[in-house]
Amino acid sequence: MNRTPLLEAYKRLCRRLREGTLLFTGAREEVEDAVQDAFYRLWQKGYAPENADDGQRLLHTAVKHRLQKEREKQQRRSSLLKLWGRQKSPPDETEVRDTLRYVEQLVEKELSPLQREILRRHEYEDESYRQIADTLGMTEAAVMMQMSRARKKIRDIYKKTVL
């Protein structure tokens, strides 16, 4: 297995990033982190593109998806901060960490093992619904339905207990 094309693609993307010719939206540091993270994930999973152009397309797509995931996480965090809308000032980092810890406890306590597995794979391991469905022997629609139910359950319990 020759992964040299992936390494060459990574070097090419880094060079374009330094030159300012890499076209991704976001802060430079955010894009740099996404490039490094995407390369690391592809390398760890053993991807071996046939040539540097294929490697660059693969890495470019992975970076794009990584940046999108980061934006979604920021939006979720922003939504969480809106829950404190009645406060005069935004919560400090300790409050945010405590809230996230509480939500994680709700996930462990209130969700079924299947819902926890789907949530973990989708939110923390960045697996698509299709990948999860294939792994668990379910339809993609069933995975999405379980995820929706899990989110609703956590949201409803959180609203009852905290707000």
PyRosetta script that sets phi, psi and omega in degrees:
from pyrosetta import init, pose_from_sequence

init()
pose = pose_from_sequence("MNRTPLLEAYKRLCRRLREGTLLFTGAREEVEDAVQDAFYRLWQKGYAPENADDGQRLLHTAVKHRLQKEREKQQRRSSLLKLWGRQKSPPDETEVRDTLRYVEQLVEKELSPLQREILRRHEYEDESYRQIADTLGMTEAAVMMQMSRARKKIRDIYKKTVL")
pose.set_psi(1, 118.5)
pose.set_omega(1, -178.8)
pose.set_phi(2, -103.7)
pose.set_psi(2, 114.1)
pose.set_omega(2, -179.8)
pose.set_phi(3, -104.7)
pose.set_psi(3, 13.3)
pose.set_omega(3, 178.2)
pose.set_phi(4, -58.0)
pose.set_psi(4, -41.7)
pose.set_omega(4, 178.6)
pose.set_phi(5, -58.8)
pose.set_psi(5, -34.4)
pose.set_omega(5, 178.0)
pose.set_phi(6, -68.2)
pose.set_psi(6, -41.6)
pose.set_omega(6, 177.5)
pose.set_phi(7, -63.9)
pose.set_psi(7, -42.0)
pose.set_omega(7, 177.7)
pose.set_phi(8, -62.9)
pose.set_psi(8, -40.9)
pose.set_omega(8, 178.7)
pose.set_phi(9, -63.8)
pose.set_psi(9, -40.3)
pose.set_omega(9, 178.4)
pose.set_phi(10, -62.3)
pose.set_psi(10, -45.9)
pose.set_omega(10, 179.1)
pose.set_phi(11, -61.7)
pose.set_psi(11, -40.9)
pose.set_omega(11, 179.8)
pose.set_phi(12, -63.9)
pose.set_psi(12, -43.6)
pose.set_omega(12, 178.2)
pose.set_phi(13, -64.3)
pose.set_psi(13, -40.9)
pose.set_omega(13, 178.5)
pose.set_phi(14, -63.3)
pose.set_psi(14, -40.7)
pose.set_omega(14, 178.7)
pose.set_phi(15, -64.3)
pose.set_psi(15, -44.2)
pose.set_omega(15, 178.2)
pose.set_phi(16, -64.4)
pose.set_psi(16, -33.8)
pose.set_omega(16, 177.8)
pose.set_phi(17, -65.8)
pose.set_psi(17, -44.7)
pose.set_omega(17, 177.8)
pose.set_phi(18, -62.7)
pose.set_psi(18, -37.3)
pose.set_omega(18, -179.0)
pose.set_phi(19, -76.8)
pose.set_psi(19, -15.4)
pose.set_omega(19, -178.8)
pose.set_phi(20, 83.1)
pose.set_psi(20, 17.6)
pose.set_omega(20, -178.5)
pose.set_phi(21, -103.4)
pose.set_psi(21, 4.9)
pose.set_omega(21, 178.6)
pose.set_phi(22, -86.8)
pose.set_psi(22, 122.7)
pose.set_omega(22, -171.9)
pose.set_phi(23, -98.4)
pose.set_psi(23, 84.3)
pose.set_omega(23, 171.7)
pose.set_phi(24, -129.3)
pose.set_psi(24, 144.0)
pose.set_omega(24, 177.1)
pose.set_phi(25, -86.4)
pose.set_psi(25, 142.3)
pose.set_omega(25, 179.1)
pose.set_phi(26, 131.7)
pose.set_psi(26, 169.5)
pose.set_omega(26, 178.3)
pose.set_phi(27, -66.1)
pose.set_psi(27, 147.4)
pose.set_omega(27, -176.9)
pose.set_phi(28, -54.8)
pose.set_psi(28, -44.9)
pose.set_omega(28, -179.2)
pose.set_phi(29, -63.1)
pose.set_psi(29, -38.7)
pose.set_omega(29, 179.1)
pose.set_phi(30, -63.6)
pose.set_psi(30, -42.7)
pose.set_omega(30, 179.4)
pose.set_phi(31, -67.0)
pose.set_psi(31, -42.4)
pose.set_omega(31, 177.9)
pose.set_phi(32, -58.3)
pose.set_psi(32, -46.2)
pose.set_omega(32, 178.5)
pose.set_phi(33, -61.1)
pose.set_psi(33, -41.6)
pose.set_omega(33, -179.2)
pose.set_phi(34, -65.3)
pose.set_psi(34, -40.6)
pose.set_omega(34, 178.7)
pose.set_phi(35, -62.6)
pose.set_psi(35, -48.0)
pose.set_omega(35, -179.9)
pose.set_phi(36, -63.4)
pose.set_psi(36, -44.2)
pose.set_omega(36, -178.7)
pose.set_phi(37, -65.1)
pose.set_psi(37, -43.4)
pose.set_omega(37, 179.7)
pose.set_phi(38, -62.9)
pose.set_psi(38, -44.3)
pose.set_omega(38, 178.3)
pose.set_phi(39, -60.8)
pose.set_psi(39, -46.4)
pose.set_omega(39, -179.4)
pose.set_phi(40, -59.0)
pose.set_psi(40, -45.7)
pose.set_omega(40, -179.2)
pose.set_phi(41, -63.3)
pose.set_psi(41, -44.3)
pose.set_omega(41, 179.2)
pose.set_phi(42, -64.4)
pose.set_psi(42, -39.9)
pose.set_omega(42, 179.7)
pose.set_phi(43, -64.3)
pose.set_psi(43, -45.9)
pose.set_omega(43, -179.6)
pose.set_phi(44, -62.1)
pose.set_psi(44, -35.0)
pose.set_omega(44, -178.9)
pose.set_phi(45, -81.7)
pose.set_psi(45, -5.1)
pose.set_omega(45, 173.9)
pose.set_phi(46, 82.7)
pose.set_psi(46, 22.5)
pose.set_omega(46, 178.8)
pose.set_phi(47, -64.4)
pose.set_psi(47, 135.6)
pose.set_omega(47, -179.4)
pose.set_phi(48, -135.3)
pose.set_psi(48, 83.0)
pose.set_omega(48, 179.2)
pose.set_phi(49, -64.6)
pose.set_psi(49, 156.6)
pose.set_omega(49, -176.3)
pose.set_phi(50, -70.7)
pose.set_psi(50, -32.9)
pose.set_omega(50, -179.5)
pose.set_phi(51, -148.0)
pose.set_psi(51, 173.4)
pose.set_omega(51, -175.6)
pose.set_phi(52, -65.2)
pose.set_psi(52, -33.6)
pose.set_omega(52, 178.4)
pose.set_phi(53, -65.6)
pose.set_psi(53, -43.5)
pose.set_omega(53, 175.7)
pose.set_phi(54, -63.5)
pose.set_psi(54, -39.8)
pose.set_omega(54, 177.8)
pose.set_phi(55, -62.7)
pose.set_psi(55, -40.3)
pose.set_omega(55, -179.9)
pose.set_phi(56, -67.2)
pose.set_psi(56, -41.5)
pose.set_omega(56, 177.4)
pose.set_phi(57, -62.4)
pose.set_psi(57, -43.4)
pose.set_omega(57, 179.1)
pose.set_phi(58, -62.7)
pose.set_psi(58, -47.1)
pose.set_omega(58, -179.3)
pose.set_phi(59, -67.1)
pose.set_psi(59, -40.4)
pose.set_omega(59, 178.9)
pose.set_phi(60, -60.4)
pose.set_psi(60, -45.1)
pose.set_omega(60, 178.9)
pose.set_phi(61, -64.0)
pose.set_psi(61, -42.2)
pose.set_omega(61, 179.4)
pose.set_phi(62, -63.2)
pose.set_psi(62, -40.5)
pose.set_omega(62, 178.4)
pose.set_phi(63, -64.6)
pose.set_psi(63, -44.2)
pose.set_omega(63, 179.5)
pose.set_phi(64, -59.0)
pose.set_psi(64, -44.6)
pose.set_omega(64, 179.0)
pose.set_phi(65, -66.5)
pose.set_psi(65, -38.4)
pose.set_omega(65, 179.5)
pose.set_phi(66, -64.0)
pose.set_psi(66, -43.2)
pose.set_omega(66, 178.3)
pose.set_phi(67, -64.1)
pose.set_psi(67, -39.5)
pose.set_omega(67, 178.2)
pose.set_phi(68, -63.5)
pose.set_psi(68, -43.0)
pose.set_omega(68, 178.2)
pose.set_phi(69, -60.8)
pose.set_psi(69, -40.6)
pose.set_omega(69, 178.8)
pose.set_phi(70, -63.9)
pose.set_psi(70, -41.5)
pose.set_omega(70, 177.9)
pose.set_phi(71, -63.0)
pose.set_psi(71, -40.6)
pose.set_omega(71, 178.6)
pose.set_phi(72, -64.1)
pose.set_psi(72, -40.3)
pose.set_omega(72, 177.6)
pose.set_phi(73, -63.2)
pose.set_psi(73, -41.6)
pose.set_omega(73, 178.1)
pose.set_phi(74, -63.9)
pose.set_psi(74, -38.6)
pose.set_omega(74, 177.9)
pose.set_phi(75, -65.6)
pose.set_psi(75, -41.6)
pose.set_omega(75, 177.7)
pose.set_phi(76, -63.4)
pose.set_psi(76, -41.0)
pose.set_omega(76, 178.8)
pose.set_phi(77, -65.0)
pose.set_psi(77, -40.5)
pose.set_omega(77, 177.3)
pose.set_phi(78, -61.9)
pose.set_psi(78, -40.6)
pose.set_omega(78, 177.8)
pose.set_phi(79, -63.6)
pose.set_psi(79, -39.8)
pose.set_omega(79, 178.6)
pose.set_phi(80, -63.7)
pose.set_psi(80, -40.7)
pose.set_omega(80, 179.1)
pose.set_phi(81, -65.7)
pose.set_psi(81, -29.4)
pose.set_omega(81, 178.0)
pose.set_phi(82, -67.1)
pose.set_psi(82, -21.9)
pose.set_omega(82, 177.0)
pose.set_phi(83, -61.8)
pose.set_psi(83, -22.7)
pose.set_omega(83, 179.3)
pose.set_phi(84, -92.2)
pose.set_psi(84, 21.8)
pose.set_omega(84, -173.9)
pose.set_phi(85, -53.0)
pose.set_psi(85, -26.3)
pose.set_omega(85, -178.3)
pose.set_phi(86, -77.1)
pose.set_psi(86, -15.3)
pose.set_omega(86, -179.2)
pose.set_phi(87, -78.3)
pose.set_psi(87, 154.1)
pose.set_omega(87, 179.4)
pose.set_phi(88, -77.9)
pose.set_psi(88, -29.2)
pose.set_omega(88, 179.0)
pose.set_phi(89, -128.8)
pose.set_psi(89, 154.4)
pose.set_omega(89, 179.7)
pose.set_phi(90, -65.9)
pose.set_psi(90, 155.2)
pose.set_omega(90, -178.9)
pose.set_phi(91, -68.2)
pose.set_psi(91, 154.1)
pose.set_omega(91, 176.7)
pose.set_phi(92, -82.6)
pose.set_psi(92, 174.8)
pose.set_omega(92, -176.5)
pose.set_phi(93, -59.6)
pose.set_psi(93, -34.1)
pose.set_omega(93, 179.2)
pose.set_phi(94, -63.7)
pose.set_psi(94, -43.4)
pose.set_omega(94, 178.1)
pose.set_phi(95, -63.2)
pose.set_psi(95, -41.7)
pose.set_omega(95, 179.1)
pose.set_phi(96, -63.4)
pose.set_psi(96, -47.0)
pose.set_omega(96, 178.7)
pose.set_phi(97, -60.4)
pose.set_psi(97, -43.2)
pose.set_omega(97, 179.0)
pose.set_phi(98, -61.7)
pose.set_psi(98, -41.6)
pose.set_omega(98, 179.0)
pose.set_phi(99, -65.0)
pose.set_psi(99, -45.5)
pose.set_omega(99, 178.8)
pose.set_phi(100, -62.8)
pose.set_psi(100, -38.9)
pose.set_omega(100, 177.1)
pose.set_phi(101, -62.7)
pose.set_psi(101, -41.7)
pose.set_omega(101, 178.7)
pose.set_phi(102, -63.0)
pose.set_psi(102, -43.3)
pose.set_omega(102, 178.5)
pose.set_phi(103, -63.3)
pose.set_psi(103, -41.1)
pose.set_omega(103, 177.2)
pose.set_phi(104, -61.4)
pose.set_psi(104, -38.2)
pose.set_omega(104, 176.5)
pose.set_phi(105, -65.0)
pose.set_psi(105, -39.8)
pose.set_omega(105, 176.5)
pose.set_phi(106, -61.6)
pose.set_psi(106, -42.0)
pose.set_omega(106, 179.1)
pose.set_phi(107, -59.1)
pose.set_psi(107, -47.6)
pose.set_omega(107, -179.1)
pose.set_phi(108, -65.5)
pose.set_psi(108, -38.2)
pose.set_omega(108, -173.8)
pose.set_phi(109, -84.9)
pose.set_psi(109, -39.5)
pose.set_omega(109, -168.3)
pose.set_phi(110, -99.7)
pose.set_psi(110, -22.4)
pose.set_omega(110, -176.4)
pose.set_phi(111, -92.1)
pose.set_psi(111, 153.7)
pose.set_omega(111, 176.1)
pose.set_phi(112, -71.3)
pose.set_psi(112, 160.3)
pose.set_omega(112, 177.7)
pose.set_phi(113, -56.4)
pose.set_psi(113, -37.8)
pose.set_omega(113, 179.1)
pose.set_phi(114, -64.8)
pose.set_psi(114, -45.1)
pose.set_omega(114, 179.1)
pose.set_phi(115, -63.8)
pose.set_psi(115, -40.3)
pose.set_omega(115, 177.9)
pose.set_phi(116, -63.1)
pose.set_psi(116, -42.1)
pose.set_omega(116, 180.0)
pose.set_phi(117, -62.5)
pose.set_psi(117, -46.1)
pose.set_omega(117, 179.8)
pose.set_phi(118, -63.9)
pose.set_psi(118, -45.3)
pose.set_omega(118, 179.3)
pose.set_phi(119, -60.4)
pose.set_psi(119, -46.6)
pose.set_omega(119, 179.8)
pose.set_phi(120, -60.1)
pose.set_psi(120, -49.1)
pose.set_omega(120, -177.8)
pose.set_phi(121, -63.2)
pose.set_psi(121, -41.6)
pose.set_omega(121, -175.9)
pose.set_phi(122, -76.4)
pose.set_psi(122, -47.4)
pose.set_omega(122, -173.6)
pose.set_phi(123, -82.6)
pose.set_psi(123, -36.4)
pose.set_omega(123, -173.9)
pose.set_phi(124, -102.2)
pose.set_psi(124, -28.7)
pose.set_omega(124, -179.0)
pose.set_phi(125, -105.8)
pose.set_psi(125, 3.8)
pose.set_omega(125, 176.0)
pose.set_phi(126, 56.0)
pose.set_psi(126, 33.1)
pose.set_omega(126, 176.8)
pose.set_phi(127, -83.7)
pose.set_psi(127, 144.9)
pose.set_omega(127, 177.7)
pose.set_phi(128, -77.3)
pose.set_psi(128, 164.0)
pose.set_omega(128, 177.0)
pose.set_phi(129, -60.5)
pose.set_psi(129, -36.9)
pose.set_omega(129, 179.4)
pose.set_phi(130, -62.4)
pose.set_psi(130, -46.8)
pose.set_omega(130, -179.9)
pose.set_phi(131, -61.5)
pose.set_psi(131, -43.4)
pose.set_omega(131, 179.9)
pose.set_phi(132, -63.8)
pose.set_psi(132, -44.7)
pose.set_omega(132, -179.9)
pose.set_phi(133, -59.9)
pose.set_psi(133, -44.7)
pose.set_omega(133, 179.6)
pose.set_phi(134, -62.3)
pose.set_psi(134, -43.3)
pose.set_omega(134, -178.7)
pose.set_phi(135, -65.8)
pose.set_psi(135, -41.3)
pose.set_omega(135, -175.6)
pose.set_phi(136, -91.2)
pose.set_psi(136, -2.3)
pose.set_omega(136, 179.6)
pose.set_phi(137, 69.5)
pose.set_psi(137, 37.7)
pose.set_omega(137, -179.2)
pose.set_phi(138, -121.5)
pose.set_psi(138, 170.4)
pose.set_omega(138, 171.8)
pose.set_phi(139, -83.1)
pose.set_psi(139, 157.3)
pose.set_omega(139, 178.7)
pose.set_phi(140, -62.2)
pose.set_psi(140, -38.7)
pose.set_omega(140, 179.5)
pose.set_phi(141, -62.9)
pose.set_psi(141, -38.8)
pose.set_omega(141, 179.4)
pose.set_phi(142, -66.2)
pose.set_psi(142, -39.0)
pose.set_omega(142, 177.8)
pose.set_phi(143, -64.1)
pose.set_psi(143, -45.3)
pose.set_omega(143, 179.5)
pose.set_phi(144, -63.0)
pose.set_psi(144, -38.0)
pose.set_omega(144, 179.1)
pose.set_phi(145, -66.2)
pose.set_psi(145, -42.7)
pose.set_omega(145, 178.0)
pose.set_phi(146, -62.7)
pose.set_psi(146, -40.1)
pose.set_omega(146, 179.5)
pose.set_phi(147, -65.4)
pose.set_psi(147, -43.3)
pose.set_omega(147, 179.2)
pose.set_phi(148, -62.1)
pose.set_psi(148, -44.5)
pose.set_omega(148, 179.5)
pose.set_phi(149, -64.7)
pose.set_psi(149, -39.4)
pose.set_omega(149, 179.7)
pose.set_phi(150, -63.5)
pose.set_psi(150, -47.2)
pose.set_omega(150, 179.5)
pose.set_phi(151, -61.2)
pose.set_psi(151, -43.3)
pose.set_omega(151, -179.6)
pose.set_phi(152, -63.3)
pose.set_psi(152, -42.7)
pose.set_omega(152, -179.3)
pose.set_phi(153, -61.3)
pose.set_psi(153, -48.1)
pose.set_omega(153, -179.7)
pose.set_phi(154, -63.9)
pose.set_psi(154, -43.9)
pose.set_omega(154, 179.7)
pose.set_phi(155, -60.3)
pose.set_psi(155, -46.2)
pose.set_omega(155, -179.0)
pose.set_phi(156, -64.2)
pose.set_psi(156, -43.7)
pose.set_omega(156, 179.4)
pose.set_phi(157, -65.1)
pose.set_psi(157, -42.6)
pose.set_omega(157, 179.9)
pose.set_phi(158, -60.3)
pose.set_psi(158, -45.8)
pose.set_omega(158, -178.6)
pose.set_phi(159, -62.7)
pose.set_psi(159, -37.9)
pose.set_omega(159, -179.1)
pose.set_phi(160, -70.8)
pose.set_psi(160, -38.1)
pose.set_omega(160, -173.2)
pose.set_phi(161, -90.8)
pose.set_psi(161, -26.9)
pose.set_omega(161, -173.7)
pose.set_phi(162, -108.9)
pose.set_psi(162, -41.5)
pose.set_omega(162, -174.2)
pose.set_phi(163, -88.7)
pose.dump_pdb("model.pdb")
